[in-house]
Amino acid sequence: QVQLVESGGGLVQPGGSLRLSCAASGNIFSIYAMDWYRQAPGKQRELVAGITITSGDRTNYADSVKGRFTISRDNAKNTLYLQMNSLKPEDTAVYYCNADTTVGSNWGQGTQVTVSS
């Protein structure tokens, strides 16, 4: 079992930046990939960005965030990050951290990001 705690959400104006963090604990050695998802009101949860630890930290991004968001991790701190720049109102959602392990997926509780003037 892996426990995930997200932080860093908040209210930001269009064009602004935020950095989300996801602290992992528990059986972290079972993690082979980590992802950020988001879910806007009335919409399905969607993948925003992912990092595959067992493939040399290969990253992937949704087309809607390419060039604006950057996923990274600090292995020493067991923390995943999502740097979000040039934020748009359509980025408003609850952002969730996910850890893929050898025995299943684990989710954090989510952090709200609101982009509004």
KOLFIBA-5336 format. One record per residue: chain; x, y, z of N, C-alpha, C, O in turn. Coordinates in nm, 4 decimals, always signed. Example, Ala and Ser with C-alpha at 12.3 -4.5 7.8 and 13.67 -1.06 7.14 Angstrom:
- A;+1.3190;-0.5690;+0.7800;+1.2300;-0.4500;+0.7800;+1.3200;-0.3300;+0.7800;+1.4236;-0.3319;+0.8465
- A;+1.2850;-0.2250;+0.7080;+1.3670;-0.1060;+0.7140;+1.2900;+0.0030;+0.7870;+1.3409;+0.1138;+0.8039
//
This chain:
- A;+0.0851;-0.1191;+0.0000;+0.0000;+0.0000;+0.0000;+0.0892;+0.1248;+0.0000;+0.1899;+0.1324;+0.0703
- A;+0.0479;+0.2218;-0.0816;+0.1181;+0.3493;-0.0901;+0.0207;+0.4591;-0.0519;-0.0934;+0.4607;-0.0981
- A;+0.0653;+0.5501;+0.0318;-0.0157;+0.6665;+0.0686;+0.0373;+0.7881;-0.0055;+0.1582;+0.8084;-0.0165
- A;-0.0559;+0.8687;-0.0563;-0.0212;+0.9870;-0.1351;-0.0935;+1.1090;-0.0782;-0.2135;+1.1040;-0.0513
- A;-0.0201;+1.2173;-0.0602;-0.0790;+1.3412;-0.0099;-0.0400;+1.4555;-0.1023;+0.0775;+1.4902;-0.1145
- A;-0.1413;+1.5139;-0.1677;-0.1175;+1.6268;-0.2584;-0.1239;+1.7585;-0.1817;-0.1895;+1.7690;-0.0781
- A;-0.0548;+1.8577;-0.2347;-0.0605;+1.9937;-0.1813;-0.0235;+2.0906;-0.2922;+0.0260;+2.0508;-0.3976
- A;-0.0482;+2.2187;-0.2667;-0.0055;+2.3214;-0.3605;-0.1152;+2.3822;-0.4450;-0.0899;+2.4760;-0.5206
- A;-0.2366;+2.3309;-0.4339;-0.3456;+2.3897;-0.5113;-0.3851;+2.5264;-0.4580;-0.3380;+2.5704;-0.3531
- A;-0.4725;+2.5923;-0.5327;-0.5199;+2.7228;-0.4888;-0.5853;+2.7990;-0.6008;-0.6169;+2.7435;-0.7060
- A;-0.6052;+2.9271;-0.5772;-0.6647;+3.0171;-0.6745;-0.5546;+3.0990;-0.7402;-0.4702;+3.1577;-0.6725
- A;-0.5567;+3.1019;-0.8717;-0.4549;+3.1760;-0.9458;-0.5201;+3.2444;-1.0642;-0.6190;+3.1949;-1.1184
- A;-0.4651;+3.3581;-1.1046;-0.5188;+3.4297;-1.2204;-0.4723;+3.3645;-1.3501;-0.3683;+3.2988;-1.3524
- A;-0.5476;+3.3819;-1.4567;-0.5026;+3.3308;-1.5873;-0.3632;+3.3820;-1.6201;-0.3322;+3.4991;-1.5983
- A;-0.2793;+3.2928;-1.6729;-0.1413;+3.3276;-1.7018;-0.0464;+3.3018;-1.5875;+0.0753;+3.3092;-1.6050
- A;-0.0998;+3.2717;-1.4704;-0.0177;+3.2484;-1.3537;+0.0379;+3.1071;-1.3461;+0.0185;+3.0259;-1.4365
- A;+0.1074;+3.0796;-1.2363;+0.1728;+2.9503;-1.2167;+0.1407;+2.8933;-1.0794;+0.1135;+2.9660;-0.9839
- A;+0.1448;+2.7612;-1.0730;+0.1340;+2.6887;-0.9466;+0.2229;+2.5657;-0.9557;+0.2486;+2.5144;-1.0646
- A;+0.2699;+2.5186;-0.8401;+0.3410;+2.3921;-0.8362;+0.2711;+2.2994;-0.7380;+0.2586;+2.3298;-0.6193
- A;+0.2265;+2.1873;-0.7892;+0.1636;+2.0862;-0.7060;+0.2696;+1.9866;-0.6581;+0.3655;+1.9566;-0.7292
- A;+0.2501;+1.9370;-0.5376;+0.3384;+1.8350;-0.4821;+0.2564;+1.7143;-0.4403;+0.1395;+1.7266;-0.4038
- A;+0.3188;+1.5982;-0.4460;+0.2547;+1.4739;-0.4025;+0.3587;+1.3945;-0.3247;+0.4536;+1.3416;-0.3825
- A;+0.3402;+1.3865;-0.1947;+0.4331;+1.3133;-0.1092;+0.3885;+1.1684;-0.0955;+0.2738;+1.1413;-0.0600
- A;+0.4781;+1.0765;-0.1234;+0.4469;+0.9340;-0.1173;+0.5102;+0.8709;+0.0059;+0.6205;+0.9075;+0.0465
- A;+0.4390;+0.7761;+0.0644;+0.4910;+0.7008;+0.1779;+0.4366;+0.5593;+0.1717;+0.3477;+0.5291;+0.0920
- A;+0.4904;+0.4736;+0.2558;+0.4479;+0.3342;+0.2547;+0.5406;+0.2497;+0.1690;+0.6625;+0.2656;+0.1745
- A;+0.4834;+0.1606;+0.0904;+0.5607;+0.0671;+0.0088;+0.6045;+0.1329;-0.1223;+0.5644;+0.0907;-0.2307
- A;+0.6874;+0.2369;-0.1104;+0.7241;+0.3172;-0.2273;+0.8116;+0.2402;-0.3259;+0.8192;+0.2774;-0.4430
- A;+0.8768;+0.1350;-0.2814;+0.9639;+0.0598;-0.3715;+0.8841;-0.0223;-0.4713;+0.9404;-0.0772;-0.5660
- A;+0.7530;-0.0310;-0.4506;+0.6675;-0.1032;-0.5452;+0.6176;-0.0126;-0.6579;+0.5520;-0.0604;-0.7504
- A;+0.6479;+0.1179;-0.6514;+0.5985;+0.2133;-0.7512;+0.6826;+0.2047;-0.8776;+0.8053;+0.2117;-0.8704
- A;+0.6179;+0.1893;-0.9949;+0.6922;+0.1923;-1.1206;+0.6538;+0.3111;-1.2083;+0.7234;+0.3407;-1.3054
- A;+0.5462;+0.3781;-1.1764;+0.5073;+0.4980;-1.2514;+0.4194;+0.5854;-1.1624;+0.3508;+0.5365;-1.0727
- A;+0.4231;+0.7155;-1.1893;+0.3364;+0.8078;-1.1174;+0.2759;+0.9054;-1.2166;+0.3372;+0.9389;-1.3179
- A;+0.1557;+0.9503;-1.1865;+0.0814;+1.0341;-1.2794;+0.0071;+1.1447;-1.2051;-0.0197;+1.1351;-1.0853
- A;-0.0250;+1.2492;-1.2794;-0.1198;+1.3493;-1.2348;-0.2438;+1.3393;-1.3237;-0.2344;+1.3366;-1.4464
- A;-0.3584;+1.3340;-1.2595;-0.4870;+1.3374;-1.3269;-0.5618;+1.4619;-1.2799;-0.5256;+1.5233;-1.1796
- A;-0.6649;+1.4975;-1.3527;-0.7530;+1.6052;-1.3075;-0.8970;+1.5740;-1.3449;-0.9253;+1.5014;-1.4402
- A;-0.9865;+1.6315;-1.2663;-1.1282;+1.6140;-1.2931;-1.1999;+1.7461;-1.2708;-1.2029;+1.7998;-1.1601
- A;-1.2572;+1.7967;-1.3785;-1.3348;+1.9199;-1.3725;-1.4813;+1.8848;-1.3450;-1.5235;+1.7723;-1.3718
- A;-1.5585;+1.9791;-1.2924;-1.6999;+1.9509;-1.2632;-1.7742;+1.9025;-1.3871;-1.7682;+1.9652;-1.4929
- A;-1.8433;+1.7915;-1.3731;-1.9232;+1.7386;-1.4825;-1.8436;+1.6666;-1.5893;-1.8996;+1.6266;-1.6913
- A;-1.7141;+1.6492;-1.5681;-1.6298;+1.5830;-1.6689;-1.5620;+1.4601;-1.6096;-1.5523;+1.4444;-1.4879
- A;-1.5158;+1.3740;-1.6986;-1.4439;+1.2556;-1.6541;-1.3027;+1.2920;-1.6106;-1.2455;+1.3915;-1.6549
- A;-1.2489;+1.2096;-1.5237;-1.1101;+1.2277;-1.4824;-1.0202;+1.2019;-1.6029;-1.0412;+1.1057;-1.6768
- A;-0.9199;+1.2875;-1.6229;-0.8313;+1.2727;-1.7368;-0.6853;+1.2768;-1.6937;-0.6487;+1.3417;-1.5957
- A;-0.6028;+1.2050;-1.7704;-0.4598;+1.2038;-1.7439;-0.3992;+1.3360;-1.7902;-0.4236;+1.3808;-1.9022
- A;-0.3206;+1.3974;-1.7033;-0.2535;+1.5233;-1.7353;-0.1077;+1.4977;-1.7729;-0.0602;+1.5458;-1.8758
- A;-0.0375;+1.4224;-1.6896;+0.1047;+1.3966;-1.7126;+0.1453;+1.2720;-1.6365;+0.0871;+1.2389;-1.5332
- A;+0.2453;+1.2036;-1.6883;+0.2931;+1.0830;-1.6225;+0.4433;+1.0711;-1.6321;+0.5065;+1.1279;-1.7213
- A;+0.4998;+0.9960;-1.5386;+0.6432;+0.9704;-1.5389;+0.6645;+0.8233;-1.5082;+0.6123;+0.7716;-1.4094
- A;+0.7422;+0.7554;-1.5937;+0.7637;+0.6123;-1.5766;+0.9008;+0.5913;-1.5149;+1.0032;+0.6091;-1.5809
- A;+0.9019;+0.5539;-1.3898;+1.0257;+0.5439;-1.3145;+1.1140;+0.4311;-1.3674;+1.2363;+0.4445;-1.3721
- A;+1.0530;+0.3221;-1.4065;+1.1286;+0.2067;-1.4545;+1.1761;+0.2237;-1.5986;+1.2411;+0.1343;-1.6527
- A;+1.1452;+0.3352;-1.6606;+1.1926;+0.3643;-1.7962;+1.2742;+0.4934;-1.7972;+1.2631;+0.5757;-1.8880
- A;+1.3562;+0.5083;-1.6940;+1.4439;+0.6251;-1.6912;+1.3715;+0.7567;-1.6766;+1.4157;+0.8588;-1.7293
- A;+1.2596;+0.7550;-1.6045;+1.1802;+0.8764;-1.5825;+1.1277;+0.9341;-1.7140;+1.1236;+1.0558;-1.7320
- A;+1.0886;+0.8479;-1.8034;+1.0255;+0.8949;-1.9266;+0.8941;+0.9629;-1.8923;+0.8177;+0.9132;-1.8095
- A;+0.8676;+1.0767;-1.9559;+0.7472;+1.1544;-1.9259;+0.6513;+1.1568;-2.0449;+0.6917;+1.1388;-2.1598
- A;+0.5256;+1.1790;-2.0150;+0.4251;+1.1972;-2.1187;+0.3244;+1.2990;-2.0703;+0.3028;+1.3140;-1.9501
- A;+0.2620;+1.3698;-2.1651;+0.1706;+1.4784;-2.1328;+0.0472;+1.4739;-2.2210;+0.0522;+1.4288;-2.3354
- A;-0.0627;+1.5212;-2.1663;-0.1816;+1.5449;-2.2472;-0.1511;+1.6593;-2.3428;-0.0753;+1.7504;-2.3094
- A;-0.2098;+1.6546;-2.4608;-0.1850;+1.7591;-2.5601;-0.2220;+1.8967;-2.5066;-0.1592;+1.9966;-2.5415
- A;-0.3233;+1.9015;-2.4224;-0.3742;+2.0294;-2.3739;-0.2772;+2.1005;-2.2797;-0.2921;+2.2202;-2.2550
- A;-0.1774;+2.0280;-2.2265;-0.0858;+2.0901;-2.1309;+0.0597;+2.0899;-2.1791;+0.1472;+2.1438;-2.1114
- A;+0.0852;+2.0309;-2.2932;+0.2228;+2.0255;-2.3442;+0.2799;+2.1659;-2.3604;+0.2147;+2.2556;-2.4140
- A;+0.4024;+2.1828;-2.3132;+0.4670;+2.3126;-2.3233;+0.4340;+2.4061;-2.2086;+0.4983;+2.5100;-2.1932
- A;+0.3338;+2.3708;-2.1270;+0.2955;+2.4555;-2.0140;+0.3199;+2.3867;-1.8797;+0.3555;+2.4523;-1.7818
- A;+0.3010;+2.2558;-1.8750;+0.3165;+2.1803;-1.7507;+0.4417;+2.0937;-1.7578;+0.4801;+2.0464;-1.8648
- A;+0.5046;+2.0739;-1.6423;+0.6216;+1.9864;-1.6328;+0.6079;+1.8953;-1.5118;+0.5893;+1.9419;-1.3994
- A;+0.6173;+1.7658;-1.5358;+0.6138;+1.6684;-1.4273;+0.7575;+1.6307;-1.3912;+0.8427;+1.6152;-1.4788
- A;+0.7827;+1.6162;-1.2622;+0.9171;+1.5778;-1.2172;+0.9054;+1.5093;-1.0814;+0.7990;+1.5092;-1.0195
- A;+1.0136;+1.4526;-1.0371;+1.0123;+1.3887;-0.9048;+1.1453;+1.4068;-0.8356;+1.2495;+1.4213;-0.8995
- A;+1.1397;+1.4056;-0.7031;+1.2586;+1.4107;-0.6195;+1.2639;+1.2777;-0.5446;+1.1900;+1.2558;-0.4487
- A;+1.3515;+1.1909;-0.5897;+1.3585;+1.0566;-0.5327;+1.3952;+1.0599;-0.3839;+1.3451;+0.9793;-0.3055
- A;+1.4818;+1.1521;-0.3461;+1.5255;+1.1597;-0.2062;+1.4120;+1.2006;-0.1130;+1.4093;+1.1627;+0.0041
- A;+1.3183;+1.2785;-0.1667;+1.2061;+1.3255;-0.0853;+1.0800;+1.2442;-0.1095;+0.9764;+1.2707;-0.0485
- A;+1.0880;+1.1447;-0.1984;+0.9696;+1.0644;-0.2333;+0.8515;+1.1540;-0.2729;+0.7378;+1.1315;-0.2313
- A;+0.8809;+1.2538;-0.3526;+0.7801;+1.3531;-0.3880;+0.7726;+1.3716;-0.5387;+0.8741;+1.3792;-0.6079
- A;+0.6501;+1.3784;-0.5869;+0.6207;+1.4052;-0.7270;+0.5735;+1.5491;-0.7379;+0.5044;+1.5988;-0.6489
- A;+0.6103;+1.6165;-0.8463;+0.5722;+1.7553;-0.8668;+0.5005;+1.7731;-1.0007;+0.5173;+1.6945;-1.0939
- A;+0.4210;+1.8781;-1.0063;+0.3649;+1.9232;-1.1336;+0.3763;+2.0748;-1.1359;+0.3034;+2.1450;-1.0659
- A;+0.4685;+2.1240;-1.2170;+0.4839;+2.2682;-1.2363;+0.3882;+2.3103;-1.3467;+0.3954;+2.2604;-1.4590
- A;+0.2993;+2.4021;-1.3140;+0.1977;+2.4461;-1.4088;+0.2172;+2.5937;-1.4376;+0.2045;+2.6773;-1.3482
- A;+0.2480;+2.6259;-1.5628;+0.2681;+2.7641;-1.6057;+0.1611;+2.8028;-1.7077;+0.0923;+2.7174;-1.7636
- A;+0.1494;+2.9312;-1.7299;+0.0535;+2.9839;-1.8285;-0.0845;+2.9220;-1.8085;-0.1473;+2.8753;-1.9035
- A;-0.1298;+2.9225;-1.6860;-0.2565;+2.8577;-1.6542;-0.3748;+2.9263;-1.7212;-0.3778;+3.0482;-1.7383
- A;-0.4719;+2.8438;-1.7583;-0.5914;+2.8908;-1.8266;-0.7141;+2.8538;-1.7422;-0.7076;+2.7621;-1.6604
- A;-0.8244;+2.9240;-1.7617;-0.9461;+2.8888;-1.6873;-0.9865;+2.7426;-1.7062;-1.0410;+2.6808;-1.6147
- A;-0.9600;+2.6876;-1.8245;-0.9964;+2.5476;-1.8499;-0.9074;+2.4481;-1.7755;-0.9334;+2.3278;-1.7792
- A;-0.8039;+2.4960;-1.7087;-0.7231;+2.4080;-1.6238;-0.7859;+2.3899;-1.4855;-0.7372;+2.3104;-1.4051
- A;-0.8928;+2.4625;-1.4581;-0.9610;+2.4503;-1.3293;-1.0137;+2.3091;-1.3093;-1.0883;+2.2576;-1.3926
- A;-0.9750;+2.2470;-1.1993;-1.0141;+2.1088;-1.1710;-0.9580;+2.0676;-1.0357;-0.8794;+2.1397;-0.9743
- A;-0.9997;+1.9512;-0.9913;-0.9325;+1.8858;-0.8792;-0.8223;+1.7992;-0.9392;-0.8475;+1.7185;-1.0286
- A;-0.7018;+1.8162;-0.8901;-0.5867;+1.7428;-0.9416;-0.5515;+1.6301;-0.8443;-0.5401;+1.6501;-0.7234
- A;-0.5348;+1.5110;-0.9020;-0.5074;+1.3918;-0.8229;-0.3724;+1.3314;-0.8608;-0.3341;+1.3290;-0.9777
- A;-0.3034;+1.2842;-0.7621;-0.1798;+1.2100;-0.7813;-0.2127;+1.0607;-0.7813;-0.2955;+1.0142;-0.7029
- A;-0.1472;+0.9869;-0.8696;-0.1683;+0.8429;-0.8788;-0.0332;+0.7727;-0.8820;+0.0600;+0.8186;-0.9480
- A;-0.0233;+0.6616;-0.8106;+0.0974;+0.5796;-0.8140;+0.0607;+0.4397;-0.8622;-0.0233;+0.3721;-0.8029
- A;+0.1243;+0.3984;-0.9693;+0.1045;+0.2642;-1.0217;+0.2076;+0.1725;-0.9580;+0.3278;+0.1979;-0.9664
- A;+0.1607;+0.0662;-0.8944;+0.2507;-0.0272;-0.8278;+0.2306;-0.1676;-0.8821;+0.1433;-0.1923;-0.9652
- A;+0.3111;-0.2563;-0.8347;+0.3044;-0.3951;-0.8796;+0.1773;-0.4649;-0.8333;+0.1455;-0.5736;-0.8813
- A;+0.1044;-0.4037;-0.7406;-0.0184;-0.4665;-0.6913;-0.1411;-0.3791;-0.7137;-0.2488;-0.4100;-0.6627
- A;-0.1264;-0.2699;-0.7894;-0.2419;-0.1876;-0.8189;-0.2109;-0.0397;-0.8148;-0.0958;+0.0011;-0.7997
- A;-0.3166;+0.0408;-0.8285;-0.3021;+0.1864;-0.8282;-0.3452;+0.2439;-0.6944;-0.4341;+0.1912;-0.6275
- A;-0.2808;+0.3522;-0.6578;-0.3135;+0.4233;-0.5349;-0.3381;+0.5700;-0.5685;-0.2687;+0.6278;-0.6521
- A;-0.4368;+0.6293;-0.5033;-0.4756;+0.7672;-0.5328;-0.4627;+0.8551;-0.4087;-0.4823;+0.8104;-0.2957
- A;-0.4292;+0.9815;-0.4337;-0.4350;+1.0804;-0.3282;-0.5754;+1.1374;-0.3156;-0.6667;+1.0972;-0.3878
- A;-0.5915;+1.2307;-0.2239;-0.7247;+1.2857;-0.1965;-0.7613;+1.3998;-0.2908;-0.8776;+1.4397;-0.2980
- A;-0.6634;+1.4521;-0.3625;-0.6880;+1.5588;-0.4577;-0.6627;+1.6966;-0.3998;-0.6724;+1.7177;-0.2789
- A;-0.6301;+1.7900;-0.4879;-0.6117;+1.9298;-0.4485;-0.6770;+2.0181;-0.5548;-0.6602;+1.9959;-0.6747
- A;-0.7511;+2.1175;-0.5092;-0.8279;+2.2025;-0.6008;-0.7387;+2.3103;-0.6624;-0.6641;+2.3791;-0.5928
- A;-0.7485;+2.3226;-0.7930;-0.6834;+2.4309;-0.8666;-0.7925;+2.5109;-0.9364;-0.8706;+2.4558;-1.0139
- A;-0.7977;+2.6397;-0.9091;-0.8963;+2.7279;-0.9708;-0.8235;+2.8414;-1.0402;-0.7463;+2.9148;-0.9786
- A;-0.8496;+2.8546;-1.1697;-0.7879;+2.9603;-1.2496;-0.8972;+3.0588;-1.2874;-0.9857;+3.0280;-1.3672
- A;-0.8897;+3.1763;-1.2297;-0.9969;+3.2746;-1.2498;-0.9444;+3.4136;-1.2183;-0.8576;+3.4318;-1.1330
- A;-0.9999;+3.5117;-1.2900;-0.9655;+3.6509;-1.2617;-1.0660;+3.7123;-1.1649;-1.0535;+3.8294;-1.1290
//
